[in-house]
Amino acid sequence: MKDRFKKAVERGELSDVRLFLSNELMLKPRGASFHEMLSYAESQLDGLFVPDNGHRSEKEAALWDKNFLYQIKNELDDNFSREKLNYYEQVAKQVLKDKARLLDEEEAKQKQHSEKQEGIQNRESLTLNRINHIKEDLNNIKKEIDNLLDEMESLSQIISNSKSDHIGYNRKKGNMWWH
């Protein structure tokens, strides 16, 4: 809901509020935002609607077109009654159903794009986490290897000191030797 609409409601500017409501159906004929705005206006304002003057253009639904919609909107602007608003909403939803469908499709595309971007970010984050875990595991393995090599060198020293056969281990070459 737009701040300008809320401010018009708060200031009690009935003509502006009515205009916002009738325009909302032209802009977003799906009706969800219109109903949210209407509920807000009704909860905050007395006298939003005037008594119906009984004058209303009518056509069979099959003959409804944009010109008829504008005619109904003008009648609503002149006599903002609940009956005229309900009829205007029916006509707007029918005449502007293609626009509503396009808005739905665009919204679905945006949602899909947003979900795709979120998925990419999640995969990138998982990949970085995996890389960090692999690095950590490799560092741990390197430490283990270094410890094993140190132990082998110590064992080599012990063996060489305890035997007349000189057995040794060269850590840099990675081999054991005997004399």
C-alpha positions in Angstrom: 0.0 0.0 0.0 1.4 3.3 -1.0 2.3 5.9 1.6 0.5 8.6 -0.4 -2.7 6.6 -0.1 -2.2 6.1 3.6 -1.6 9.8 4.1 -4.7 10.7 2.1 -6.7 8.4 4.3 -5.2 9.8 7.5 -6.0 13.4 6.4 -9.6 12.3 5.5 -9.2 13.4 1.8 -12.2 11.5 0.5 -11.9 12.6 -3.1 -8.2 11.5 -3.3 -8.9 8.2 -1.5 -11.7 7.4 -3.9 -9.5 8.3 -6.9 -6.7 6.1 -5.5 -9.2 3.2 -5.2 -10.7 3.5 -8.6 -7.2 3.9 -10.2 -5.8 0.9 -8.4 -8.1 -1.4 -10.3 -6.9 0.1 -13.6 -3.3 -0.4 -12.6 -3.6 -3.8 -10.9 -6.8 -5.5 -12.0 -6.1 -8.6 -10.1 -7.8 -6.9 -7.1 -5.6 -7.9 -4.2 -4.0 -4.5 -3.6 -7.4 -2.8 -4.3 -9.1 -4.9 -1.5 -6.2 -4.2 0.9 -6.6 -0.5 0.2 -10.4 -0.6 0.4 -10.3 -2.4 3.8 -7.9 0.1 5.2 -9.9 3.1 3.9 -13.2 1.6 5.3 -11.6 1.0 8.7 -10.3 4.6 8.9 -12.9 6.7 7.2 -16.6 7.5 7.7 -18.5 8.5 4.6 -16.3 6.8 2.1 -19.4 5.8 0.2 -22.3 7.9 -0.8 -25.9 6.6 -1.5 -26.3 5.2 -5.0 -28.1 7.5 -7.3 -29.6 4.6 -9.2 -28.0 5.7 -12.5 -25.7 3.0 -14.0 -24.8 2.1 -17.5 -25.2 -1.6 -18.2 -24.3 -3.9 -21.0 -24.0 -7.6 -21.4 -20.7 -8.9 -20.1 -19.8 -10.0 -23.7 -19.9 -6.4 -24.8 -17.7 -4.9 -22.1 -14.6 -3.2 -23.4 -12.2 -0.4 -22.3 -14.5 2.4 -23.4 -17.3 0.9 -21.3 -14.9 0.5 -18.4 -14.0 4.2 -18.6 -17.7 5.1 -18.7 -18.3 3.1 -15.6 -15.3 4.7 -13.9 -16.6 8.2 -14.7 -20.0 7.2 -13.2 -18.2 5.9 -10.1 -16.2 9.1 -9.8 -19.4 11.1 -9.9 -21.3 8.9 -7.5 -18.9 6.8 -5.3 -21.4 4.3 -4.1 -20.7 0.7 -2.9 -22.9 -0.6 -5.7 -21.1 1.3 -8.5 -17.7 0.3 -7.0 -18.7 -3.4 -7.0 -19.9 -3.1 -10.6 -16.8 -1.2 -11.7 -14.6 -4.0 -10.1 -16.5 -6.7 -12.0 -16.1 -4.8 -15.3 -12.4 -4.0 -14.7 -11.5 -7.6 -13.8 -13.2 -8.8 -17.0 -12.0 -6.1 -19.4 -8.4 -6.1 -18.0 -8.1 -9.8 -17.5 -5.2 -10.0 -20.1 -3.4 -7.3 -18.2 -3.9 -9.2 -15.0 -2.6 -12.4 -16.6 0.5 -10.5 -17.8 1.1 -9.1 -14.3 0.8 -12.6 -12.9 3.3 -13.9 -15.5 5.7 -11.1 -14.8 5.4 -11.7 -11.0 6.1 -15.4 -11.5 9.1 -14.6 -13.7 10.5 -12.2 -11.0 9.9 -14.8 -8.3 11.6 -17.5 -10.4 14.5 -15.2 -11.1 14.8 -14.3 -7.4 14.6 -18.0 -6.4 17.3 -18.8 -9.0 19.6 -16.1 -7.7 19.0 -17.3 -4.1 19.8 -20.9 -5.3 23.0 -19.7 -6.9 24.1 -17.8 -3.8 23.3 -20.9 -1.6 25.3 -23.1 -3.9 28.2 -20.7 -3.9 28.1 -20.6 -0.1 28.0 -24.4 0.1 30.9 -24.6 -2.3 33.0 -22.2 -0.3 32.1 -24.1 2.9 33.1 -27.4 1.2 36.4 -25.9 0.0 37.1 -24.6 3.5 36.4 -28.0 5.0 38.6 -29.7 2.4 41.4 -27.3 3.2 41.0 -28.0 6.8 41.0 -31.7 6.2 44.1 -31.4 4.0 45.9 -29.4 6.8 44.9 -32.1 9.3 46.2 -34.9 7.0 49.5 -32.9 6.5 49.9 -32.7 10.2 49.2 -36.4 10.6 51.8 -37.2 7.9 54.3 -34.9 9.6 53.7 -36.6 12.9 54.1 -40.0 11.3 57.3 -38.9 9.6 58.6 -37.6 12.9 57.8 -40.9 14.6 59.5 -42.9 11.8 62.6 -40.7 12.2 62.6 -41.3 16.0 62.1 -45.0 15.4 65.0 -45.0 13.0 67.2 -43.3 15.5 66.2 -45.8 18.2 66.8 -48.7 15.9 70.2 -47.4 14.7 71.3 -46.8 18.2 70.3 -50.3 19.4 71.7 -52.4 16.5 75.1 -52.8 15.0 73.3 -52.7 11.7 72.8 -49.1 11.0 69.2 -48.5 9.9 68.2 -45.0 9.1 65.4 -43.0 7.7 65.9 -40.0 5.6 62.9 -37.8 5.9 63.7 -35.6 2.9 64.2 -38.5 0.6 61.4 -40.5 2.2 63.3 -43.8 2.4 64.9 -46.1 4.9 68.4 -47.4 4.6 70.6 -50.0 6.1 74.4 -50.3 6.5 
